[in-house]
Amino acid sequence: MDFLIDDKEKAFRQEVRDFVREMLPPGWMGVDPGPEEEEREEVLQLSQKVWRKMGEKGWIGLGWPKEYGGQEDPVKDWVLKEELIYSGLPGMDIAAVQGDLILAFGTKEQKDRFIPPITRGEVKYAIGMSEPNVGSDMFNLQLKAVEEKDCYIFNGQKIWNSGIHRADWCVVYARTDPNALKKHLGISVFIIDPKSPGITMRQITQMTGLGAFCEVFYDNVRVPKENLLGQKNKGKDVSMHAFAIERSYGLVILHNARRYFDQLVQYCKETSVNGQPLAKDPLIRNKLAEMAVEIEVGRTMGERLNWMGCQKMVTVIPSCQNKIHGARVAQRVSNLGMQILGLYGQLDETSKWVQLGGRMRHMYLSSRAWSLAGGTSEMSRNIIAGKYGLGLPS
Amino acid sequence: MNLAFSEEQEMLRKSARDFLTNKCPKTLVRGMEADKKGYQTELWKEMAELGWLGLPFPEKYKGGGFKFLDLVVLLEEMGRACLPGPFLSTVVLGGLPILEWGSEEQKQHILPKISKGEAILTLALTESSARYDASSIQTTAILKGNDYLVTGTKLFVTDAQIADWIICAARTSKKANPEQGISLFLVDAKSSGISTVLLSTIAGDKQCELTLNKVRVPKSNILGNLGQGWEMIKRIIEWAALAKCAEMVGGNQQVMEMSVNYAKERIQFDRPIGSFQVIQHYLADMSIDVDSSRIVLYKAAWKLSEGLPCSKEISVAKAWISDAYRRVATQAHQIHGAIGFTKEHDLELYFRRAKAGEVFFGDVDYHREIVAQQLGL
């Protein structure tokens, strides 16, 4: 057993850090990964710039096959993600994960068509899964896709589709067989152009004040047959794969929280109350150390998860464990941050009195989503308890 | 990176589990809680024959030449079995400091005896303040001719009632900085002026009040350098904390398995209680505590084995595992209901040991403070 990090990985990490330093605007406090904060114009601009630059460097899809511009190097792929997310630099688009799906289930034509624009950093993706009556019970989805001669006709509704109003493509889960014996059997997956005629959308403002969610209505939308991803009615396989490749989501959350935490530690070192730095207060030291322990534990769990992934071991259970832990730690960090900031914690970045750029307030709000998105913590616990984990009876 | 155990380590684990399943039934565990010695000499001899007692010592001291990580594998199994006896005291608190700082003569004299099961050791560190800080050490050692006279009262000294040798921390000089002027002595436990009183503890382990009244210790029995004991003690605290973590992880794993099995078998409302989502979610959360504990333990133990800086990793492990084991054992009681609350069920053995482990060689707050220092706070 060894936890050694090889020279190649160390060198690449340094390369990414240099890149990050070059791209970070002065005084940048960082943003959460994902499309939400791209609602702010300056974040969107920076995100697109970074995404393109990563494309130029050949850093998008580092784990992908060489013929599709990758390096077949999952370690590098994770190092890049970890460093980018910790830095708070926006840019890593959902397209990187959706490309995994296209490579796993797409036809040769689909791969040739959809993958190169992703690796060039030219396109943005969104995901269309949830519906007004479909949250955790995702196989209950009702958006109808009826096969015609040369296309599928879509009717129905999606909701909570983050960033679809800015996306070039959306991977959409729809019902193609309403008479299937079991509800998970009649589902198919499509790559849809959100600008197709018949699609209308309404932005929904999140608790953070950002209008990143969209409610999407499909009214006789024609989707070409060549945009069906995987086999018709076999969408369950695609969705299971999508969950499997999202194994690092808990770590994404954790490494994002790590930035906020380090800023909080710095704040406690620099801020004096009654002539003494907050960092000298025994209660604050203890609370900060408690968080540091939980973060370190999460990182070590992550090392194991990534190692297992590289060994092609089944990672369903550890990824669920990381997801629950990561979300919990992130929420606890934000709670502690708000507690330490006290009255100042209420302020946003528009106030001249704001501390830490108002980021802790943002995280306090945004972190509520992290125990929901990508599978709720409760669904993760169900999976751990079930047949792939503890084997408890249903 | 390779997070799999070697074949040799897997074999050590398997043979330890088989041996302890056979030789350490819970009747023995309970019996030893009531026994003054707290261990079975037969079993101790067999453990010596298996090479366990000399595991981390080089071959020239009749040891196995294994690393701390290997010791962790063994300690996990001991924790799983609730093995009673002075293994941690003898090998970790006594043997490792002698191996690290002892003179060749001291090593030759004592280590082979440990390996052969002929010497039991322990460390007398804490006193009535019950804290692991330097200022708590008030026991004095005064030079008289070629001997030191050691006087003081030590508390929570594990297995002192059966020890042959006691490594005792005492002040050899008064300095403004409490971390200076402390020395470690190899005290023959049969010396006159030594008395022990067994304390009745929550885990039924053997912890003593150890009184030293002008105990004569030859100068040559100083361990390491005179007056520089605190630097050594800090290292010993780390080893002991990590060794205890390994026991706790083994116990935690066993509690987890007992709880999953019970949830599958116990029928209420005409179905196994493990089919209820609330129980499933308890167990899912417990699995996170158990699996995360194990990997932070291995990371710290690997670093220690490789001689890498690992103070932070050890404190992260002890702070986390102490909380995690208590959480898991607590939740296990909720799942087991009334039967778990009795002396007729094994769960209570683990619940009591989880609390004892939590406070052993630095509780959660102690180790968080070290993490805080590492954060530069």
Interface residues (C-beta under 8 A of the other chain):
Chain A: M1 D2 F3 L4 I5 D6 V265 C268 K269 A279 K280 R285 N286 L288 A289 E290 A292 V293 E294 E296 V297 G298 T300 M301 E303 R304 W307 M308 I317 P318 C320 Q321 I324 H325 E378 S380 R381 N382 I384 A385 G386 G389 L390 G391 L392 P393 S394
Chain B: M1 N2 L3 A4 F5 S6 Q9 L69 V260 A263 K264 R271 P272 G274 S275 Q277 I279 Q280 H281 L283 A284 D285 S287 I288 D291 S292 I295 V296 Y298 K299 W302 K303 E306 K312 E313 S315 V316 A319 W320 D365 R368 E369 V371 A372 Q374 L375 G376 L377
